[in-house]
């Protein structure tokens, strides 16, 4: 999981295409990905190109709770689609 902040992301350049699932609340962005190295490279290249700081950039494994919530959320979405 990659997390970071980009001030003014809603009015600035669009994020690049990533392999992971992107979620953002305000200026804080979370990318859940199995391709962390590739997505991190893409993000840092994007930030340098757009002269943008990735504030509080972190790369971490998701917690057991986060994995559980992802599985439960996925199951709920699948049930809603039926």
C-alpha positions in Angstrom: 0.0 0.0 0.0 1.3 3.4 -1.0 -0.1 6.5 0.8 0.8 10.2 0.3 -0.7 13.6 0.1 -0.9 16.1 -2.8 -2.1 19.5 -1.9 -4.8 20.7 -4.3 -5.0 17.4 -6.2 -8.6 18.1 -7.2 -7.6 21.2 -9.2 -4.2 19.9 -10.3 -2.9 17.4 -12.9 -4.6 14.0 -12.9 -2.7 11.2 -11.3 -1.0 8.7 -13.7 -2.5 5.4 -14.5 -1.5 2.8 -11.8 -1.8 -0.9 -11.4 -3.4 -0.6 -8.0 -6.8 0.6 -6.8 -6.6 4.3 -5.9 -8.8 6.0 -3.3 -8.5 9.5 -2.1 -10.1 11.7 0.6 -9.3 15.4 0.2 -5.6 15.7 -0.4 -4.7 12.2 1.0 -4.3 9.3 -1.5 -4.1 5.6 -0.9 -3.0 3.1 -3.6 -3.6 -0.6 -2.8 -1.4 -2.5 -5.2 0.5 -5.7 -5.8 2.9 -3.8 -8.1 4.3 -1.4 -5.5 7.7 -0.9 -7.1 6.2 -0.1 -10.5 3.5 2.1 -9.1 5.9 4.0 -6.8 8.2 4.6 -9.8 5.3 5.9 -11.9 4.1 8.2 -9.0 7.6 9.7 -8.4 8.2 10.2 -12.1 4.8 12.0 -12.3 5.6 14.1 -9.3 8.9 15.2 -10.7 7.4 16.0 -14.1 4.6 18.1 -12.5 6.9 19.7 -9.9 4.7 18.2 -7.2 5.6 17.0 -3.7 4.3 13.6 -2.5 3.9 14.7 1.1 4.2 12.0 3.8 4.9 9.3 1.2 4.8 5.8 2.7 5.0 2.3 1.4 3.7 -0.4 3.7 2.1 -3.8 3.8 -1.7 -3.6 4.5 -2.6 -4.6 8.0 -4.7 -7.8 8.7 -7.6 -5.5 9.4 -7.3 -3.8 6.0 -7.1 -7.1 4.2 -10.2 -8.3 6.1 -12.1 -5.1 5.2 -11.2 -5.5 1.6 -12.4 -9.1 1.5 -15.7 -8.2 3.3 -16.2 -5.2 1.1 -15.6 -7.2 -2.1 -18.1 -9.8 -1.0 -20.7 -7.2 -0.2 -20.2 -5.6 -3.7 -20.5 -9.0 -5.4 -23.7 -9.7 -3.5 -25.2 -6.3 -4.5 -24.4 -7.1 -8.2 -26.4 -10.3 -8.1 
